[in-house]
Amino acid sequence: MIAVSNRHYFDGEPDPEAAFLNGIRHILLKAPRALILREKDLSPEAYALLAQKVLSLSTEIPIILHSFPQVAQQLGVKRIHLPLPLLQQMADTSDPLLSFFSLIGTSVHSVSDAETAVSCGAAYCLAGNIFETQCKIGLPGRGLAFLREVSERVRIPVYGIGGVNEENLPQLLNAGAAGGCMMSGFCRDLISSTQPDLPSQSTPL
């Protein structure tokens, strides 16, 4: 399972950033395959500051930055998740910044998107939304048949996103996906900021 952050789940906390970072600690201790820091609504400067704090929490779980390739380069992070239009623009203009990254991923919503992602150099893609989700209320899921078709048409790993949890993950795997992605809010009962602070990933328990 790949974890995807959403700091807005903690907006009602007395100290939202502290609660968010504590939630990230709990997620990392669950040992996801990776964590995508998705806070794309921040300014580049604010995102860089938050990314530095999140990066300091993990020495083993890969942290994938999102939407801000210049920030990732400045921080020396070679894993980036780019919105497909941005990835396509950078690929079409042969942006030299792309060569800095050892892992590039993107999000797709159709088979055509997935094929474009491959042609632009993506090493993996997130396909969604698979199930109906609280993040996109009223938007029906594209379903497992969609996920299967995308997985069969491209040679890169495809991860389902949207309404994914540990219970329905086997359905994604049976559809040919490499795995699933879960927003931090879906496991908030495990990462609630009301729980005591945990030591960082680098501190022995």
SERO-4910 file (N, C-alpha, C, O; in steps of 0.05 Angstrom, whole numbers):
BEGIN
 pado doro    nc1    nc2    nc3   cac1   cac2   cac3    cc1    cc2    cc3    oc1    oc2    oc3
  Met    A     17    -24      0      0      0      0     18     25      0     37     27     15
  Ile    A     11     44    -17     24     70    -17      6     90     -2    -18     91     -7
  Ala    A     18    105     17      3    125     32      4    151     18     25    159      7
  Val    A    -18    166     18    -19    193      5    -28    212     27    -49    208     39
  Ser    A    -13    233     31    -19    252     53    -42    271     46    -47    277     22
  Asn    A    -55    281     67    -76    302     64    -77    316     91    -91    307    109
  Arg    A    -62    338     93    -61    352    119    -87    364    128    -91    370    151
  His    A   -106    367    109   -131    380    116   -149    364    134   -168    374    146
  Tyr    A   -143    338    137   -157    322    157   -152    332    185   -167    324    203
  Phe    A   -132    348    189   -125    357    216   -130    387    219   -120    399    238
  Asp    A   -145    399    201   -150    428    203   -164    436    229   -161    459    237
  Gly    A   -179    419    241   -193    426    266   -177    423    291   -187    429    313
  Glu    A   -153    414    289   -136    409    312   -124    436    323   -121    454    307
  Pro    A   -118    438    348   -106    462    359    -81    470    345    -76    494    340
  Asp    A    -64    450    338    -40    455    323    -40    436    299    -29    414    300
  Pro    A    -53    445    277    -56    426    254    -31    415    243    -30    391    236
  Glu    A     -9    431    241     15    420    230     28    399    248     37    378    239
  Ala    A     28    404    274     38    384    293     22    358    292     33    336    293
  Ala    A     -5    361    290    -22    337    288    -17    322    262    -16    298    262
  Phe    A    -13    337    240     -7    324    215     19    309    216     20    286    207
  Leu    A     40    321    227     66    308    228     65    283    246     77    263    241
  Asn    A     49    285    268     46    262    285     31    240    270     37    216    273
  Gly    A     11    248    254     -3    228    238     16    215    218     14    191    213
  Ile    A     34    230    206     53    219    187     71    199    201     78    178    190
  Arg    A     79    205    226     95    185    241     81    159    244     93    137    240
  His    A     55    160    250     40    135    253     38    120    227     40     96    226
  Ile    A     34    135    205     32    122    179     59    108    172     59     85    163
  Leu    A     81    122    177    107    110    171    113     85    187    126     67    177
  Leu    A    103     84    211    107     61    228     91     37    218     96     14    226
  Lys    A     71     42    201     56     20    189     71      9    164     61    -10    151
  Ala    A     94     21    158    111     11    136     97      9    109     97    -12     97
  Pro    A     86     32     99     76     31     72     98     28     52    122     32     58
  Arg    A     91     22     27    112     19      6    125     46      1    149     47     -5
  Ala    A    110     68      4    121     95      1    100    114     12     77    106     17
  Leu    A    108    139     16     90    160     23     92    183      3    114    193     -2
  Ile    A     69    190     -9     68    213    -27     59    237    -12     37    238     -1
  Leu    A     76    258    -10     69    283      3     54    300    -17     66    314    -33
  Arg    A     27    299    -15     11    310    -37      2    339    -33    -15    348    -48
  Glu    A     12    353    -15      1    379     -7      6    400    -28     20    420    -24
  Lys    A     -7    396    -51     -2    412    -75    -15    439    -75     -9    456    -92
  Asp    A    -32    445    -55    -45    471    -53    -27    491    -39    -34    515    -38
  Leu    A     -4    483    -28     14    501    -15     31    516    -36     32    508    -59
  Ser    A     42    539    -27     61    552    -44     87    536    -45     91    519    -27
  Pro    A    104    539    -65    129    524    -66    145    528    -41    158    509    -31
  Glu    A    145    552    -30    161    558     -6    150    543     18    165    530     34
  Ala    A    124    543     22    111    529     44    114    499     41    118    485     60
  Tyr    A    112    490     16    115    461     11    143    452     18    147    430     30
  Ala    A    163    468     11    191    461     17    195    458     47    209    439     56
  Leu    A    184    476     62    187    475     91    174    450    103    185    437    120
  Leu    A    150    444     93    136    420    103    150    395     95    153    376    110
  Ala    A    160    395     70    174    371     60    199    365     77    205    342     82
  Gln    A    213    386     84    237    382    101    230    368    127    244    351    137
  Lys    A    207    377    139    199    365    165    191    336    161    197    319    177
  Val    A    176    330    139    168    302    134    192    285    128    193    262    137
  Leu    A    210    295    112    234    279    105    250    272    130    263    251    130
  Ser    A    250    289    150    265    284    174    253    261    191    266    251    209
  Leu    A    229    253    184    215    232    200    221    204    190    216    185    204
  Ser    A    233    202    166    236    175    155    264    171    144    275    188    129
  Thr    A    276    149    151    301    141    139    298    116    122    317    109    107
  Glu    A    276    102    124    272     77    109    249     78     89    252     67     67
  Ile    A    227     91     96    204     92     78    209    113     56    214    136     64
  Pro    A    207    106     31    211    127     10    190    149     12    166    143     13
  Ile    A    199    174     11    181    197     10    182    207    -19    203    214    -30
  Ile    A    158    209    -31    155    219    -58    143    247    -57    121    250    -47
  Leu    A    157    267    -67    146    294    -67    127    297    -91    127    281   -110
  His    A    110    317    -89     88    320   -108     86    348   -119     86    368   -104
  Ser    A     84    350   -145     77    375   -159     99    397   -161     96    415   -177
  Phe    A    119    395   -145    140    416   -144    167    405   -150    183    400   -132
  Pro    A    174    400   -176    199    389   -183    223    406   -175    244    395   -168
  Gln    A    220    432   -176    243    449   -168    249    446   -138    272    446   -130
  Val    A    228    444   -122    231    440    -93    245    414    -88    264    412    -72
  Ala    A    236    393   -102    249    367    -99    278    368   -105    295    356    -91
  Gln    A    285    381   -127    313    383   -135    329    398   -113    351    390   -106
  Gln    A    318    420   -103    331    436    -82    337    419    -57    357    423    -44
  Leu    A    318    401    -51    321    385    -27    336    359    -32    341    343    -14
  Gly    A    343    354    -57    358    330    -64    342    305    -64    352    283    -61
  Val    A    315    308    -69    297    285    -69    292    277    -98    282    293   -114
  Lys    A    300    253   -105    299    244   -133    273    228   -140    272    216   -161
  Arg    A    253    230   -122    228    217   -127    206    238   -129    203    254   -110
  Ile    A    191    239   -151    171    260   -155    146    248   -168    147    231   -185
  His    A    123    259   -158     97    252   -171     87    278   -183     83    298   -169
  Leu    A     83    277   -209     75    301   -224     47    298   -235     40    276   -245
  Pro    A     30    319   -234      5    318   -249     11    312   -278     30    323   -289
  Leu    A     -6    297   -291      0    289   -319      4    313   -338     22    312   -354
  Pro    A    -12    334   -336     -7    357   -354     20    369   -350     33    377   -370
  Leu    A     30    370   -325     56    381   -321     78    362   -331     97    371   -343
  Leu    A     74    336   -326     94    317   -337     95    318   -367    117    318   -379
  Gln    A     72    320   -380     71    321   -409     84    347   -419     99    346   -439
  Gln    A     80    369   -406     92    394   -414    122    392   -411    137    401   -429
  Met    A    132    381   -389    161    379   -385    173    360   -405    195    365   -415
  Ala    A    159    338   -411    170    319   -431    170    332   -459    189    328   -474
  Asp    A    148    346   -466    146    358   -493    168    379   -498    177    383   -520
  Thr    A    176    392   -476    197    413   -479    225    403   -472    244    418   -471
  Ser    A    226    376   -468    252    364   -460    265    379   -437    289    384   -437
  Asp    A    249    384   -417    258    399   -393    281    382   -380    276    360   -372
  Pro    A    305    394   -378    328    379   -366    323    370   -338    336    352   -328
  Leu    A    304    383   -324    299    377   -296    289    348   -293    294    335   -273
  Leu    A    276    337   -314    266    310   -312    288    290   -308    285    270   -295
  Ser    A    312    295   -320    334    277   -317    345    275   -289    361    257   -283
  Phe    A    338    294   -272    348    294   -244    335    271   -229    347    260   -210
  Phe    A    311    263   -236    295    244   -220    301    215   -228    303    208   -251
  Ser    A    302    199   -207    305    170   -211    278    156   -211    277    133   -220
  Leu    A    257    169   -202    230    158   -202    210    180   -207    209    200   -193
  Ile    A    194    176   -228    174    195   -235    147    180   -237    145    160   -251
  Gly    A    127    191   -223    100    179   -225     80    200   -232     86    224   -231
  Thr    A     56    191   -239     35    210   -245      8    197   -240      6    173   -233
  Ser    A    -14    212   -243    -41    202   -238    -56    201   -265    -53    220   -281
  Val    A    -72    180   -269    -86    177   -295   -115    171   -289   -122    160   -269
  His    A   -132    178   -309   -161    174   -306   -172    160   -331   -197    159   -334
  Ser    A   -155    150   -348   -163    136   -372   -140    119   -382   -117    123   -374
  Val    A   -146    100   -400   -125     85   -413   -107    103   -429    -83    100   -429
  Ser    A   -119    122   -443   -104    141   -459    -84    157   -441    -61    161   -449
  Asp    A    -94    165   -418    -76    179   -399    -52    161   -392    -29    170   -391
  Ala    A    -58    136   -386    -36    118   -378    -16    114   -400      8    114   -395
  Glu    A    -25    112   -425     -7    109   -447     10    135   -451     34    133   -457
  Thr    A     -2    158   -446     12    183   -447     33    184   -425     56    193   -430
  Ala    A     26    175   -402     45    175   -379     69    159   -386     92    167   -380
  Val    A     65    135   -398     88    118   -405    106    133   -426    130    133   -423
  Ser    A     93    145   -446    109    158   -467    124    182   -456    144    190   -467
  Cys    A    115    193   -433    129    216   -421    150    208   -400    163    225   -389
  Gly    A    153    182   -396    174    173   -378    165    165   -350    182    161   -333
  Ala    A    139    163   -345    130    155   -318    138    127   -313    137    109   -330
  Ala    A    147    122   -288    155     95   -279    132     80   -265    134     56   -262
  Tyr    A    112     95   -257     88     83   -245     65    103   -249     70    126   -255
  Cys    A     40     94   -245     18    112   -246     -3    104   -225     -6     80   -218
  Leu    A    -18    124   -216    -41    120   -198    -66    122   -216    -69    143   -229
  Ala    A    -83    102   -215   -107    102   -232   -131    104   -214   -134     89   -195
  Gly    A   -149    123   -220   -172    126   -203   -193    144   -216   -190    153   -239
  Asn    A   -214    150   -200   -218    136   -175   -231    109   -179   -249    107   -196
  Ile    A   -223     89   -164   -233     62   -168   -260     59   -155   -279     48   -167
  Phe    A   -262     67   -130   -287     65   -116   -296     94   -109   -281    113   -110
  Glu    A   -322     96   -101   -331    122    -92   -316    130    -67   -311    112    -50
  Thr    A   -310    155    -64   -293    163    -42   -303    189    -29   -316    205    -43
  Gln    A   -297    193     -4   -304    218     10   -290    242     -2   -300    264      1
  Cys    A   -268    238    -15   -253    260    -27   -267    272    -51   -263    295    -58
  Lys    A   -283    255    -65   -297    264    -89   -326    255    -87   -335    237   -102
  Ile    A   -340    267    -68   -368    259    -63   -385    263    -88   -384    284   -101
  Gly    A   -401    242    -94   -418    243   -117   -406    234   -143   -420    230   -163
  Leu    A   -380    230   -144   -366    220   -168   -365    190   -166   -350    179   -149
  Pro    A   -379    175   -183   -378    146   -182   -351    135   -188   -336    147   -204
  Gly    A   -344    113   -176   -318    101   -181   -317     89   -210   -338     81   -221
  Arg    A   -294     89   -221   -290     78   -248   -291     47   -248   -295     35   -268
  Gly    A   -285     36   -225   -289      7   -221   -264     -9   -228   -244      0   -238
  Leu    A   -267    -35   -221   -244    -53   -224   -239    -60   -253   -216    -66   -260
  Ala    A   -260    -60   -270   -256    -65   -298   -237    -44   -311   -220    -50   -327
  Phe    A   -241    -19   -303   -224      3   -312   -195     -2   -303   -176      1   -318
  Leu    A   -192    -10   -277   -165    -15   -267   -152    -38   -282   -128    -36   -288
  Arg    A   -167    -59   -287   -156    -81   -302   -147    -73   -330   -125    -81   -339
  Glu    A   -163    -57   -343   -156    -49   -370   -131    -32   -371   -113    -36   -387
  Val    A   -129    -13   -352   -104      3   -351    -80    -15   -345    -59    -12   -358
  Ser    A    -83    -33   -326    -60    -50   -318    -51    -68   -341    -28    -74   -344
  Glu    A    -70    -76   -358    -63    -93   -381    -51    -78   -404    -36    -90   -420
  Arg    A    -57    -52   -406    -48    -37   -429    -21    -24   -426     -8    -17   -446
  Val    A    -11    -21   -402     15     -8   -398     33    -27   -383     24    -44   -368
  Arg    A     59    -23   -387     79    -41   -375     90    -31   -348    107    -44   -336
  Ile    A     81     -8   -340     91      3   -314     72     -5   -292     48    -11   -298
  Pro    A     81     -5   -267     63    -12   -245     39      8   -243     43     32   -245
  Val    A     16     -3   -239     -9     14   -236    -20      9   -208    -23    -14   -200
  Tyr    A    -25     31   -194    -36     30   -167    -64     42   -167    -67     65   -177
  Gly    A    -83     28   -156   -110     39   -155   -112     59   -132   -100     55   -111
  Ile    A   -128     80   -136   -132    100   -116   -162    109   -117   -175    108   -137
  Gly    A   -172    117    -94   -199    126    -92   -217    105    -78   -225     85    -90
  Gly    A   -222    109    -52   -238     91    -37   -224     65    -30   -237     45    -22
  Val    A   -198     65    -32   -182     40    -27   -177     38      3   -170     57     16
  Asn    A   -179     13     13   -172      7     40   -160    -21     42   -159    -35     21
  Glu    A   -152    -29     65   -139    -55     68   -158    -78     62   -150   -100     54
  Glu    A   -185    -73     65   -204    -94     60   -208    -99     30   -211   -122     22
  Asn    A   -208    -78     14   -213    -82    -14   -187    -84    -31   -189    -87    -55
  Leu    A   -164    -81    -18   -139    -83    -32   -137   -109    -48   -127   -108    -71
  Pro    A   -145   -132    -38   -142   -157    -54   -157   -155    -80   -149   -168   -100
  Gln    A   -179   -140    -81   -194   -137   -106   -177   -123   -127   -178   -129   -151
  Leu    A   -161   -103   -118   -144    -89   -137   -122   -107   -147   -116   -107   -171
  Leu    A   -111   -123   -130    -90   -141   -138   -100   -162   -158    -87   -169   -177
  Asn    A   -125   -172   -153   -137   -191   -171   -143   -179   -198   -145   -193   -218
  Ala    A   -146   -152   -199   -151   -138   -224   -125   -132   -239   -126   -120   -260
  Gly    A   -103   -140   -228    -77   -136   -242    -61   -113   -233    -39   -108   -243
  Ala    A    -71    -98   -213    -56    -74   -203    -32    -83   -187    -31   -105   -176
  Ala    A    -12    -65   -186     11    -71   -169      6    -66   -140     21    -76   -123
  Gly    A    -16    -52   -134    -23    -46   -106    -44    -24   -105    -57    -18   -125
  Gly    A    -46    -12    -82    -66      9    -78    -54     33    -64    -33     32    -52
  Cys    A    -69     55    -65    -61     80    -51    -83     87    -32   -107     86    -39
  Met    A    -76     96     -8    -95    103     12    -88    131     23    -66    135     32
  Met    A   -108    149     23   -104    175     35   -102    171     65   -116    154     76
  Ser    A    -86    187     78    -82    184    107   -108    186    122   -110    173    143
  Gly    A   -127    201    112   -152    204    127   -168    178    130   -183    175    149
  Phe    A   -164    159    111   -179    135    112   -170    117    135   -185     99    143
  Cys    A   -147    122    146   -138    106    169   -134    125    193   -116    121    210
  Arg    A   -151    146    194   -147    165    216   -151    153    243   -140    163    263
  Asp    A   -167    132    245   -170    119    271   -144    108    281   -141    103    305
  Leu    A   -125    103    263    -99     92    271    -79    114    275    -59    110    289
  Ile    A    -83    138    264    -63    159    265    -74    184    279    -63    206    276
  Ser    A    -95    182    294   -107    205    307    -87    220    323    -70    209    337
  Ser    A    -88    247    321    -70    264    335    -74    263    365    -58    274    380
  Thr    A    -96    250    374   -100    248    403    -83    226    415    -80    225    439
  Gln    A    -71    210    398    -53    189    408    -26    203    416    -20    225    406
  Pro    A    -11    191    434     14    203    443     34    204    420     33    187    402
  Asp    A     51    224    421     72    226    400     89    201    400     94    188    420
  Leu    A     97    193    376    115    170    372    143    180    366    146    201    355
  Pro    A    163    163    372    190    170    364    192    170    333    176    157    320
  Ser    A    212    184    323    216    184    295    225    157    285    232    139    300
  Gln    A    223    153    258    229    127    246    257    118    252    262     94    254
  Ser    A    275    136    256    303    129    260    309    122    289    331    114    296
  Thr    A    289    125    307    294    120    335    284     91    342    261     85    337
  Pro    A    301     74    353    293     47    360    270     48    379    270     64    398
  Leu    A    250     30    376    227     28    394    233      9    417    216      5    434
***
